[in-house]
Amino acid sequence: MDETTFWDVVGRAQGSADEVAIHRIWLRLRQCEPSEILAFEDRLAEVLHRMDLRPVARQRWRDVSEPAWLPRIPGISADGFLYARCAAVLEGSDEVAAIVADPRRFKRRWDLGAERLLSVAPDAWEARTGRAWDHSHQTTVSYETASNPAGGWD
């Protein structure tokens, strides 16, 4: 899936990470051919991998559900960082590019409920094909925290 199509699909969330927003992405993907659903999963992994940078992770970000008085600490958790990156993806291509260019843009509150984005392709696949998600499909890059060799991870 090319970048333009990917961002068009993601744009259906309108920057939100709630269930309704993710459902809008699912509705769009469910109409795609199975190969395009797999391609969406590949593109999502690539975009998350692009932001998997130690300088980004070190920013003092936090979940929107945490009280404002709670001190911001860097490196909350590997999963938390992944879910915060999902929230950034839902904000769109300009936000992702801005974070990669200036990691300080990541210093804010993120909706870690954006984790739902990780299951939208498997769920759309199952709805479209009537078969269980193809777990043998391997994305070209990993989106897991600290998997980007160019990310400055030790």
N, C-alpha and C positions, 0 to 999 in steps of 0.2 A: 504494500500500500504506500503510495507516495505521501510526502509530508502534507501536501495541500488537502488531500482526502482525509488523512488522519486527523488533522486539526479541525476539519469540517465536522467530523463525527464527534470529536471531543467537545467541540463548541456547543453541542446540544445540551451540555450540562450547564451552560451559561455561568461558569465559574463556581458552581455549587457542588458540594460533595454529598448532599442528602440523597436519600433513596429515590426520590422522584427524578432528580437530575441524572443519576446513574441509570435509571430505568429508560430515560430518553435515549441514552447512548445504546443501551441494549436493544431498544426497538429498532434503531437504525441498523445496528449490526446484524440483527436477526434477518434482515432483508438481503444481506450480502451472501454471495457464494461462500461456501466453506473455505476456499482458498483465501478469500479476502478477510475472513475472520481470523485466520492464522496470520495473515499479513498485518492485521491490526495489532495482534499480540506481539509480533516481531517489532513493529514500529514503537509500540509502547515500551517494550524492553529497551530499545535503543535510546529513546528520549530519557527514560529514568536513568539509564547508564551514563548518559551525557552529563547529568547533574550529580552523579555519584563522585563528588569531589570532596576531599578532606576539608579544604577551606570553606566549603558550603556547610558541611556537617558541623563545623566548629562554631558556627554562628549561634547566638543565644536565642534560638527559636523555641516555641512551645505550642501545645495543643490549645485550641480555643476554649476548651472546657475547663482549663486550669484557671484558678483565680488570678486576677491581675496583680495582687500583692505577692504572689509566689515568685521568688527570685528565678530569673532565667539562668539556666546552666547549659553549657554546650554539651553535646554528645549524650543526650538523654538515653537513647537506645538505638540499636541498629534497625529494629522494626519501626520505631517511631520516626527515624530519619527517612526510611522508605515511604512510610505513609504520608509524611510531610511533602516528599517529592511528588507523590501522587496528587496531593492537593495543588501543588504548583502546576502540574500538567493540566489540571482542570481549569486553571486560570488562563491557560492559552500559551501559544507559541511565543508571544512577546515577553511574557513573564519568565518563561524558561530561558530564553535567550538573555534576558537581563540578569538573571541569577548566575548563569554561566559566565557572563562578562564581568559581573561584580557580585561576588558571593555575599557581600553585606546586605543585598536585597532579600536574602533568605531570613534575616533577623526580624521575625514577626511571629504572629500567631497563625497557626495552620489548623485546619479541620482534619484531624487524623482519621475521621470517618471516611476519608477519601480512599482508604484501604479497599473499599468496595470496587474501585476501578480495576483492581487486579483480577477480579472474578468475572468481569463483564464479558470478556471474550469466551471463556469456557461456558458460561451460561448461555450466551447467544449461539454458540456452536451446538450445544445440546438441543436447544429449541429449534434450530434450523435443520439439523440432520436427524434428530430423533435418536442419536447415539451418544454415548458418554464421551466426554472430552478426550481428545487424542493426547494422552500423556507422553507419548513417544515424540511429540513435536518439541524440538529444542529451539529456543530462540538463538539468534546468532551471537547475542551478548547476554550476560546476566544482569538483572536489575538489583540483585542483592547488594546491600551496603558493603562497601570496601572491595567490590569485585572489579572496579575499573582500574586497570594497571597504570593508567595515566592520571589517576585521581589524587596522587600524593599520599597514598596509604603506605604505612610501613609494614 
